[in-house]
Amino acid sequence: FNEYLFATKLLVVNEGDTAEWDRSNSISNRLKPLAAAPPEKIRVNRKNIAPVKIRNLVSVIMTTNSQLPVKLQGTTRRMFAIWSDLTCRDETTMEMLPAWREYWEGMWHWMMNGGREACAHYLYNEVDLSDFNPGAAPPMTDFLREMQESSKTLQQQTVEAFIRNRVGAFAADLININDAVSTLRAGQMYPDFMYCDPAWFTPERV
């Protein structure tokens, strides 16, 4: 059931951390329709009511303390990921630092007393969006690049290391599957590039 999407324009997911138990990378695929359009419409399934399709107007923000919150399959044009080393909690008690608590309380009161209107006025009247391209991919960040690398299986990392370092059969520009498997299964000869059990590699898997 995903009734939370009904009439929702901003979806905030707190403590997003799915990578450890997402063995098949299925969660990142399920997040794609929420991360950007297309699709133009999203199917909403509510309890005891027939499913309906609504316009895809939702924007998603996910916060996390994890350095791999979501496994990514290959490149992505839908996500903009940023990481901050800023610490707002006491390392011993994990309580929010007094300066930060004071800041957020002040910002809350400001937002509730005219701040929201001031932000909307600024965005409508002071920000030039004439050259904004909603179809362009978001900028690549170091954090997103690290997420992509960490999402790779050990087997994929091994094959890429063999290719990158032109190990054995991979020194050639064109090889057949049997030569690739033979080189990979001899992985004990190349311990610096082998990240998994060499026996995993079969023609079907490679």
TAQUI-V13916 format. One record per helix or strand of 3 or more residues. SS is the DSSP state (helix for helix, strand for strand). FROM is the first residue (numbers start at 1). TO is the last residue. Records with the same first field share a line. If there is no record, write none. Layout:
SS: FROM-TO ; FROM-TO
//
This chain:
helix: 3-5 ; 19-21 ; 26-35 ; 98-125 ; 142-151 ; 154-164 ; 168-171 ; 177-185 ; 187-190 ; 198-200
strand: 10-13 ; 41-44 ; 52-55 ; 59-62
//
